[in-house]
Amino acid sequence: MRAKHVLVIEDDQWFSALVKKTLERERFAVTAANNTIEGIAEINKKVPDAIILDFFMPGPNALVLLHELQSYGDTTQVPVILCTNNASDIPKDTLSAYGVVTVLDKTTMHPDDVVAAVRKAL
């Protein structure tokens, strides 16, 4: 059985490395991208089983990627887990139409919360 592939799109290199290491420890295959544009390029190479996405990044933000995912048949069903410092400001009910299954608050979460969210999404 192949490992589930998770794409982490995060501009904070420290946080991205922490999430990647945590998921790899749990036997997920993980690719990281530093921004939305790199994330789209990675998706074009290989559609992931799940995406962990920072909401606010330099350049195009998460909404651009969420719209892009809904534009193509092979990516509309990819579950997205948003990670943000402003989780209370994110309209969770509105974003579910874009594949967002969970919103995690970076200020209060534990790295294992990401693993639990990915497992639940898959």
DSSP file with accessible surface (Angstrom, degrees, kcal/mol):
  #  RESIDUE AA STRUCTURE BP1 BP2  ACC     N-H-->O    O-->H-N    N-H-->O    O-->H-N    TCO  KAPPA ALPHA  PHI   PSI    X-CA   Y-CA   Z-CA
    1    1 A M              0   0  236      0, 0.0     2,-0.1     0, 0.0     0, 0.0   0.000 360.0 360.0 360.0 130.6    0.0    0.0    0.0
    2    2 A R        -     0   0  137      1,-0.1     2,-0.1     3,-0.0     3,-0.0  -0.459 360.0-103.7 -77.7 150.8    1.4    3.4   -1.0
    3    3 A A        -     0   0   48     -2,-0.1     2,-0.2     1,-0.1    25,-0.1  -0.452  39.7-106.5 -70.3 142.0    1.9    6.2    1.5
    4    4 A K        -     0   0   91     23,-0.3    25,-2.4    -2,-0.1     2,-0.5  -0.503  34.7-128.6 -68.8 137.8   -0.7    8.9    1.3
    5    5 A H  E     -a   29   0A   9     -2,-0.2    44,-2.6    23,-0.2    45,-1.3  -0.803  24.5-171.8 -97.3 124.4    0.7   12.1   -0.2
    6    6 A V  E     -ab  30  50A   0     23,-3.1    25,-2.2    -2,-0.5     2,-0.5  -0.958  10.5-152.6-116.6 131.2    0.3   15.4    1.7
    7    7 A L  E     -ab  31  51A   1     43,-2.4    45,-2.9    -2,-0.4     2,-0.6  -0.911   7.4-159.0-102.5 123.8    1.3   18.7    0.3
    8    8 A V  E     -ab  32  52A   1     23,-2.9    25,-2.8    -2,-0.5     2,-0.6  -0.921   6.0-171.6-103.6 119.9    2.2   21.4    2.8
    9    9 A I  E     +ab  33  53A   0     43,-3.2    45,-2.6    -2,-0.6     2,-0.3  -0.930  29.7 137.8-114.6 106.2    1.9   25.0    1.5
   10   10 A E        -     0   0    2     23,-2.4    47,-0.1    -2,-0.6    25,-0.1  -0.981  45.7-155.9-155.3 130.3    3.4   27.3    4.1
   11   11 A D  S    S+     0   0   59     -2,-0.3     2,-1.0    45,-0.2     3,-0.1   0.690  78.2  87.7 -85.7 -16.8    5.7   30.3    3.9
   12   12 A D     >  -     0   0   73      1,-0.2     4,-2.8     2,-0.1     5,-0.2  -0.715  65.3-162.7 -83.1 105.0    7.0   29.9    7.5
   13   13 A Q  H  > S+     0   0  105     -2,-1.0     4,-2.4     1,-0.2     5,-0.2   0.853  85.7  51.9 -61.2 -37.6    9.9   27.5    6.9
   14   14 A W  H  > S+     0   0  178      2,-0.2     4,-2.1     1,-0.2    -1,-0.2   0.952 113.3  43.5 -65.0 -47.5   10.2   26.5   10.6
   15   15 A F  H  > S+     0   0   16      1,-0.2     4,-2.6     2,-0.2     5,-0.2   0.913 113.2  52.3 -64.8 -42.2    6.5   25.6   10.8
   16   16 A S  H  X S+     0   0    5     -4,-2.8     4,-2.7     1,-0.2    -1,-0.2   0.929 110.1  48.0 -59.4 -45.7    6.6   23.8    7.4
   17   17 A A  H  X S+     0   0   57     -4,-2.4     4,-2.7    -5,-0.2    -1,-0.2   0.892 111.3  51.3 -64.1 -38.5    9.6   21.7    8.5
   18   18 A L  H  X S+     0   0   49     -4,-2.1     4,-2.4     2,-0.2    -2,-0.2   0.940 112.8  44.4 -63.8 -46.9    7.8   20.8   11.8
   19   19 A V  H  X S+     0   0    1     -4,-2.6     4,-2.7     2,-0.2     5,-0.2   0.932 113.9  50.6 -64.2 -44.1    4.6   19.7   10.0
   20   20 A K  H  X S+     0   0   65     -4,-2.7     4,-2.7    -5,-0.2     5,-0.2   0.946 112.4  46.2 -59.7 -48.2    6.6   17.8    7.4
   21   21 A K  H  X S+     0   0  147     -4,-2.7     4,-2.1     1,-0.2    -1,-0.2   0.911 112.6  50.7 -62.1 -42.7    8.7   16.0   10.0
   22   22 A T  H  X S+     0   0    4     -4,-2.4     4,-0.9    -5,-0.2    -1,-0.2   0.924 113.8  44.1 -63.5 -44.2    5.6   15.2   12.1
   23   23 A L  H ><>S+     0   0    0     -4,-2.7     5,-2.1     1,-0.2     3,-0.5   0.899 111.9  52.3 -69.4 -39.3    3.7   13.7    9.1
   24   24 A E  H ><5S+     0   0   81     -4,-2.7     3,-2.0    -5,-0.2    -1,-0.2   0.874 102.7  59.2 -65.4 -34.8    6.7   11.8    7.8
   25   25 A R  H 3<5S+     0   0  132     -4,-2.1    -1,-0.2     1,-0.3    -2,-0.2   0.826 104.6  51.7 -60.4 -29.0    7.1   10.2   11.3
   26   26 A E  T <<5S-     0   0   61     -4,-0.9    -1,-0.3    -3,-0.5    -2,-0.2   0.169 127.1-102.5 -94.3  15.3    3.5    8.9   10.8
   27   27 A R  T < 5S+     0   0  210     -3,-2.0     2,-0.3     1,-0.3   -23,-0.3   0.724  73.8 141.0  73.5  25.7    4.5    7.4    7.4
   28   28 A F      < -     0   0   22     -5,-2.1     2,-0.5   -25,-0.1    -1,-0.3  -0.736  54.3-124.5 -89.4 147.4    2.9   10.0    5.1
   29   29 A A  E     -a    5   0A  40    -25,-2.4   -23,-3.1    -2,-0.3     2,-0.4  -0.828  37.6-165.0 -86.8 126.8    4.8   11.1    2.0
   30   30 A V  E     -a    6   0A  15     -2,-0.5     2,-0.4   -25,-0.2   -23,-0.2  -0.961  20.1-175.6-126.4 134.4    5.1   14.9    2.3
   31   31 A T  E     -a    7   0A  40    -25,-2.2   -23,-2.9    -2,-0.4     2,-0.4  -0.959  16.4-151.0-119.2 143.0    6.0   17.6   -0.2
   32   32 A A  E     -a    8   0A  37     -2,-0.4     2,-0.3   -25,-0.2   -23,-0.2  -0.912  10.9-172.7-118.6 144.1    6.4   21.2    0.8
   33   33 A A  E     -a    9   0A   1    -25,-2.8   -23,-2.4    -2,-0.4     3,-0.0  -0.980  20.3-143.9-130.7 145.1    5.9   24.4   -1.1
   34   34 A N  S    S+     0   0   58     -2,-0.3     2,-0.3   -25,-0.2   -25,-0.1   0.593  77.4   0.7 -85.8 -13.8    6.8   27.9    0.1
   35   35 A N  S  > S-     0   0   49      1,-0.1     4,-2.3    22,-0.1     5,-0.1  -0.955  84.1 -83.8-161.7 178.1    3.8   29.8   -1.4
   36   36 A T  H  > S+     0   0    0     24,-0.6     4,-2.6    22,-0.4     5,-0.2   0.897 122.3  52.5 -62.0 -42.5    0.7   29.4   -3.5
   37   37 A I  H  > S+     0   0  103      1,-0.2     4,-2.0     2,-0.2    -1,-0.2   0.935 112.4  44.9 -62.8 -45.3    2.5   29.6   -6.8
   38   38 A E  H  > S+     0   0   77      1,-0.2     4,-2.3     2,-0.2    -1,-0.2   0.879 111.3  55.4 -64.2 -37.4    4.9   26.8   -5.8
   39   39 A G  H  X S+     0   0    0     -4,-2.3     4,-2.4     2,-0.2    -2,-0.2   0.925 106.7  48.7 -60.9 -44.8    1.9   24.8   -4.4
   40   40 A I  H  X S+     0   0   30     -4,-2.6     4,-2.3     1,-0.2    -1,-0.2   0.917 110.1  52.5 -62.6 -40.3    0.1   25.0   -7.7
   41   41 A A  H  X S+     0   0   47     -4,-2.0     4,-1.3     1,-0.2    -1,-0.2   0.912 110.1  48.3 -62.1 -41.2    3.2   23.8   -9.5
   42   42 A E  H  X S+     0   0   45     -4,-2.3     4,-2.4     1,-0.2    -1,-0.2   0.904 110.2  51.3 -66.4 -39.3    3.5   20.8   -7.1
   43   43 A I  H  < S+     0   0   12     -4,-2.4    -1,-0.2     1,-0.2    -2,-0.2   0.888 106.4  54.8 -64.6 -37.8   -0.2   20.0   -7.6
   44   44 A N  H  < S+     0   0  126     -4,-2.3    -1,-0.2     1,-0.2    -2,-0.2   0.828 110.1  47.1 -65.1 -30.2    0.4   20.0  -11.4
   45   45 A K  H  < S-     0   0  155     -4,-1.3     2,-0.3     1,-0.3    -2,-0.2   0.903 136.0  -6.7 -73.9 -45.3    3.2   17.5  -10.9
   46   46 A K     <  -     0   0  108     -4,-2.4    -1,-0.3    -5,-0.1    -2,-0.1  -0.891  69.1-126.4-157.0 122.5    1.2   15.2   -8.7
   47   47 A V        -     0   0   46     -2,-0.3   -42,-0.1    -3,-0.2    -4,-0.1  -0.559  35.1-136.4 -71.6 122.5   -2.2   15.6   -7.2
   48   48 A P        -     0   0    4      0, 0.0   -42,-0.2     0, 0.0     3,-0.1  -0.317  11.6-127.6 -77.5 165.1   -1.9   15.1   -3.4
   49   49 A D  S    S+     0   0   31    -44,-2.6     2,-0.3     1,-0.3   -43,-0.2   0.739  93.7   1.9 -79.3 -25.7   -4.3   13.1   -1.2
   50   50 A A  E     -b    6   0A   0    -45,-1.3   -43,-2.4    28,-0.2     2,-0.4  -0.979  66.8-142.3-156.2 157.1   -4.6   16.1    1.2
   51   51 A I  E     -bc   7  80A   0     28,-2.3    30,-3.1    -2,-0.3     2,-0.5  -0.989   0.6-158.0-127.5 134.4   -3.3   19.7    1.4
   52   52 A I  E     -bc   8  81A   3    -45,-2.9   -43,-3.2    -2,-0.4     2,-0.4  -0.967  27.5-172.0-107.0 122.6   -2.2   21.6    4.5
   53   53 A L  E     -bc   9  82A   0     28,-2.9    30,-2.6    -2,-0.5     2,-0.3  -0.966  25.4-140.6-130.2 125.7   -2.5   25.3    3.6
   54   54 A D  E     - c   0  83A   7    -45,-2.6    30,-0.2    -2,-0.4     3,-0.1  -0.604  18.2-147.7 -73.9 139.8   -1.5   28.5    5.3
   55   55 A F  S    S+     0   0   14     28,-1.1     7,-2.2    -2,-0.3     2,-0.6   0.942  80.2  45.0 -78.7 -48.0   -4.2   31.1    4.8
   56   56 A F  S    S+     0   0  100      5,-0.2    -1,-0.2     6,-0.1   -45,-0.2  -0.879  70.6 148.3-105.2 116.5   -2.1   34.3    4.7
   57   57 A M        -     0   0   17     -2,-0.6   -22,-0.1     2,-0.3   -23,-0.0  -0.946  53.9 -86.6-137.7 158.7    1.1   34.2    2.6
   58   58 A P  S    S+     0   0   89      0, 0.0   -22,-0.4     0, 0.0     0, 0.0  -0.372 102.4   8.7 -61.8 145.4    3.0   36.7    0.6
   59   59 A G  S    S+     0   0   65    -24,-0.1    -2,-0.3   -23,-0.1     2,-0.0  -0.480 129.0  11.3  79.8-152.5    1.6   36.9   -2.9
   60   60 A P  S    S-     0   0   45      0, 0.0   -24,-0.6     0, 0.0   -23,-0.1  -0.324  81.2-141.4 -60.7 134.7   -1.6   35.1   -3.7
   61   61 A N    >>  -     0   0   49     -5,-0.1     4,-1.1   -26,-0.1     3,-0.9  -0.159  34.3 -79.7 -89.0-172.1   -3.3   33.8   -0.6
   62   62 A A  H 3> S+     0   0    0     -7,-2.2     4,-2.9     1,-0.3     5,-0.2   0.805 122.7  66.6 -60.5 -32.2   -5.1   30.6    0.1
   63   63 A L  H 3> S+     0   0   64     -8,-0.3     4,-2.5     1,-0.2    -1,-0.3   0.884  97.7  54.2 -60.1 -36.3   -8.3   31.8   -1.6
   64   64 A V  H <> S+     0   0   64     -3,-0.9     4,-2.2     2,-0.2    -1,-0.2   0.946 111.7  44.1 -61.5 -46.5   -6.5   31.8   -4.9
   65   65 A L  H  X S+     0   0    1     -4,-1.1     4,-2.8     2,-0.2    -2,-0.2   0.918 111.2  53.6 -65.5 -42.3   -5.4   28.2   -4.4
   66   66 A L  H  X S+     0   0    0     -4,-2.9     4,-1.5     1,-0.2    -1,-0.2   0.914 110.4  47.1 -60.4 -41.5   -8.9   27.1   -3.2
   67   67 A H  H  X S+     0   0   95     -4,-2.5     4,-0.6    -5,-0.2    -1,-0.2   0.913 111.4  51.9 -64.2 -41.9  -10.5   28.6   -6.3
   68   68 A E  H >< S+     0   0   62     -4,-2.2     3,-1.2     1,-0.2     4,-0.4   0.913 106.3  53.5 -61.2 -43.6   -7.9   26.9   -8.5
   69   69 A L  H >< S+     0   0    4     -4,-2.8     3,-0.8     1,-0.3     6,-0.3   0.862 107.3  51.4 -60.4 -36.2   -8.6   23.5   -6.9
   70   70 A Q  H 3< S+     0   0   65     -4,-1.5    -1,-0.3     1,-0.2    -2,-0.2   0.600  98.3  69.1 -78.2  -8.0  -12.3   23.9   -7.7
   71   71 A S  T << S+     0   0   80     -3,-1.2     2,-0.4    -4,-0.6    -1,-0.2   0.600  95.4  57.5 -84.5 -13.9  -11.5   24.6  -11.3
   72   72 A Y  S X> S-     0   0  119     -3,-0.8     3,-1.6    -4,-0.4     4,-1.0  -0.969  73.8-137.1-127.0 137.4  -10.3   21.1  -12.2
   73   73 A G  T 34 S+     0   0   71     -2,-0.4     4,-0.3     1,-0.3     3,-0.2   0.804 102.4  55.5 -60.1 -32.7  -12.0   17.8  -11.9
   74   74 A D  T 34 S+     0   0  110      1,-0.2    -1,-0.3     2,-0.1    -5,-0.1   0.572 114.1  39.0 -82.2  -4.6   -9.0   16.0  -10.5
   75   75 A T  T X4 S+     0   0    5     -3,-1.6     3,-1.3    -6,-0.3    -1,-0.2   0.495  86.4  89.9-120.5  -4.5   -8.6   18.4   -7.6
   76   76 A T  T 3< S+     0   0   37     -4,-1.0    -2,-0.1     1,-0.3    -3,-0.1   0.787  91.7  47.7 -66.1 -25.8  -12.1   19.2   -6.4
   77   77 A Q  T 3  S+     0   0  167     -4,-0.3    -1,-0.3    -8,-0.1    -2,-0.1   0.393  79.4 117.1 -97.0   3.5  -12.1   16.3   -4.0
   78   78 A V    <   -     0   0   12     -3,-1.3   -28,-0.2    -9,-0.1     2,-0.2  -0.595  67.1-128.1 -73.0 120.0   -8.7   17.0   -2.4
   79   79 A P        -     0   0   18      0, 0.0   -28,-2.3     0, 0.0     2,-0.4  -0.473  21.9-152.9 -71.4 140.2   -9.4   17.8    1.3
   80   80 A V  E     -cd  51 100A   0     19,-2.8    21,-2.8   -30,-0.2    22,-1.1  -0.953   9.4-162.8-118.3 133.0   -7.7   21.0    2.6
   81   81 A I  E     -cd  52 102A   0    -30,-3.1   -28,-2.9    -2,-0.4     2,-0.4  -0.968  16.1-149.1-113.0 113.7   -6.7   21.7    6.1
   82   82 A L  E     -cd  53 103A   0     20,-2.5    22,-3.5    -2,-0.6     2,-0.5  -0.700  10.2-167.9 -84.1 136.9   -6.1   25.4    6.7
   83   83 A C  E     +cd  54 104A   0    -30,-2.6   -28,-1.1    -2,-0.4     2,-0.3  -0.995  23.6 150.1-122.4 124.5   -3.5   26.4    9.3
   84   84 A T  E >   - d   0 105A   1     20,-2.3    22,-2.5    -2,-0.5     3,-0.5  -0.985  55.0-130.2-151.9 157.8   -3.6   30.1   10.3
   85   85 A N  T 3  S+     0   0   93     -2,-0.3     3,-0.2    20,-0.2    20,-0.1   0.561 110.5  53.0 -80.5 -12.3   -2.9   32.4   13.2
   86   86 A N  T >   +     0   0   64      1,-0.1     3,-1.7     2,-0.1     4,-0.4  -0.275  62.8 143.2-118.2  44.4   -6.3   33.9   12.7
   87   87 A A  G X  S+     0   0    8     -3,-0.5     3,-1.4     1,-0.3     5,-0.2   0.851  70.1  59.2 -57.5 -35.1   -8.5   30.8   12.8
   88   88 A S  G 3  S+     0   0  102      1,-0.3    -1,-0.3    -3,-0.2     4,-0.1   0.748 104.1  52.6 -68.4 -18.6  -11.3   32.7   14.6
   89   89 A D  G <  S+     0   0  112     -3,-1.7    -1,-0.3     2,-0.1    -2,-0.2   0.479  87.2  99.6 -92.7  -3.1  -11.6   35.1   11.7
   90   90 A I  S <  S-     0   0   10     -3,-1.4     2,-1.8    -4,-0.4     3,-0.2  -0.734  75.3-131.7 -90.9 126.5  -11.9   32.4    9.0
   91   91 A P     >  -     0   0   64      0, 0.0     4,-1.9     0, 0.0     3,-0.4  -0.535  29.1-178.7 -76.9  85.2  -15.5   31.7    7.8
   92   92 A K  H  > S+     0   0  100     -2,-1.8     4,-1.1     1,-0.2     8,-0.1   0.874  75.4  53.9 -56.7 -41.9  -15.3   27.9    8.1
   93   93 A D  H  4 S+     0   0  127      1,-0.2     4,-0.4     2,-0.2     3,-0.3   0.896 110.0  47.9 -64.3 -36.2  -18.9   27.2    6.8
   94   94 A T  H >4 S+     0   0   82     -3,-0.4     3,-0.9     1,-0.2    -1,-0.2   0.893 109.2  53.5 -70.0 -37.7  -18.2   29.2    3.6
   95   95 A L  H ><>S+     0   0    5     -4,-1.9     3,-1.9     1,-0.2     5,-1.7   0.684  86.8  79.3 -77.6 -14.9  -14.9   27.5    3.0
   96   96 A S  G ><5S+     0   0   73     -4,-1.1     3,-1.7    -3,-0.3    -1,-0.2   0.850  85.3  63.1 -62.2 -29.1  -16.3   24.0    3.1
   97   97 A A  G < 5S+     0   0   74     -3,-0.9    -1,-0.3    -4,-0.4    -2,-0.2   0.710 101.0  54.1 -65.6 -17.1  -17.6   24.5   -0.4
   98   98 A Y  G < 5S-     0   0   66     -3,-1.9    -1,-0.3    -4,-0.2    -2,-0.2   0.191 129.4 -93.2-101.5  13.2  -13.9   24.8   -1.4
   99   99 A G  T < 5S+     0   0   18     -3,-1.7   -19,-2.8     1,-0.3     2,-0.5   0.501  75.2 147.7  91.9   2.4  -12.8   21.5    0.1
  100  100 A V  E   < +d   80   0A  10     -5,-1.7    -1,-0.3   -21,-0.2   -19,-0.2  -0.627  14.0 169.3 -75.9 119.3  -11.7   22.9    3.5
  101  101 A V  E     +     0   0A  75    -21,-2.8     2,-0.3    -2,-0.5   -20,-0.2   0.676  62.9  16.2-103.1 -23.7  -12.4   20.2    6.0
  102  102 A T  E     -d   81   0A  33    -22,-1.1   -20,-2.5     2,-0.0     2,-0.5  -0.994  55.5-154.1-150.2 145.4  -10.6   21.6    9.1
  103  103 A V  E     -d   82   0A  25     -2,-0.3     2,-0.4   -22,-0.2   -20,-0.2  -0.989  18.5-165.4-121.3 119.3   -9.2   25.0   10.2
  104  104 A L  E     -d   83   0A  24    -22,-3.5   -20,-2.3    -2,-0.5     2,-0.7  -0.874  16.7-134.2-105.6 139.5   -6.4   24.8   12.8
  105  105 A D  E >>  -d   84   0A  38     -2,-0.4     4,-1.9   -22,-0.2     3,-1.4  -0.830   7.9-154.9 -93.2 114.9   -5.2   27.7   14.8
  106  106 A K  T 34 S+     0   0   32    -22,-2.5   -21,-0.2    -2,-0.7    -1,-0.1   0.773  90.9  61.7 -59.2 -27.5   -1.4   27.8   14.8
  107  107 A T  T 34 S+     0   0   95    -23,-0.4    -1,-0.3     1,-0.2   -22,-0.1   0.695 119.5  21.5 -76.3 -17.9   -1.3   29.7   18.1
  108  108 A T  T <4 S+     0   0  111     -3,-1.4    -2,-0.2     2,-0.1    -1,-0.2   0.520  99.0 103.7-125.5  -8.8   -3.0   26.9   20.0
  109  109 A M     <  -     0   0   29     -4,-1.9    -5,-0.0     2,-0.0     3,-0.0  -0.319  57.3-138.8 -80.6 160.2   -2.5   23.7   18.1
  110  110 A H    >>  -     0   0  102      1,-0.1     3,-2.3    -2,-0.1     4,-0.6  -0.856  29.8-113.3-107.4 147.6    0.0   20.9   18.7
  111  111 A P  H >> S+     0   0   32      0, 0.0     3,-1.2     0, 0.0     4,-1.0   0.856 117.2  61.3 -52.8 -33.7    1.8   19.3   15.8
  112  112 A D  H 3> S+     0   0   69      1,-0.3     4,-2.4     2,-0.2     5,-0.2   0.730  88.8  71.5 -67.7 -17.6   -0.1   16.0   16.3
  113  113 A D  H <> S+     0   0   69     -3,-2.3     4,-2.3     2,-0.2    -1,-0.3   0.845  94.8  54.3 -63.1 -32.5   -3.3   18.0   15.6
  114  114 A V  H <X S+     0   0    1     -3,-1.2     4,-2.6    -4,-0.6     5,-0.2   0.928 107.2  49.5 -66.4 -43.6   -2.2   18.1   12.0
  115  115 A V  H  X S+     0   0    6     -4,-1.0     4,-2.8     1,-0.2     5,-0.2   0.939 111.9  48.4 -60.5 -46.5   -1.8   14.3   11.9
  116  116 A A  H  X S+     0   0   58     -4,-2.4     4,-2.4     1,-0.2    -1,-0.2   0.908 111.7  49.7 -61.4 -40.9   -5.2   13.9   13.4
  117  117 A A  H  X S+     0   0    9     -4,-2.3     4,-2.2     2,-0.2    -1,-0.2   0.906 112.1  47.5 -66.6 -40.2   -6.8   16.3   10.9
  118  118 A V  H  X S+     0   0    0     -4,-2.6     4,-2.0     2,-0.2    -2,-0.2   0.938 112.3  49.2 -66.1 -46.5   -5.1   14.6    7.9
  119  119 A R  H  < S+     0   0  134     -4,-2.8    -2,-0.2     1,-0.2    -1,-0.2   0.913 112.3  48.5 -58.8 -43.1   -6.2   11.1    9.1
  120  120 A K  H  < S+     0   0  175     -4,-2.4    -1,-0.2    -5,-0.2    -2,-0.2   0.904 111.2  50.6 -64.1 -39.2   -9.8   12.4    9.6
  121  121 A A  H  <        0   0   29     -4,-2.2    -1,-0.2     1,-0.2    -2,-0.2   0.827 360.0 360.0 -69.1 -31.2   -9.8   14.0    6.2
  122  122 A L     <        0   0   83     -4,-2.0    -1,-0.2    -5,-0.1    -2,-0.2   0.620 360.0 360.0 -91.2 360.0   -8.6   10.8    4.5
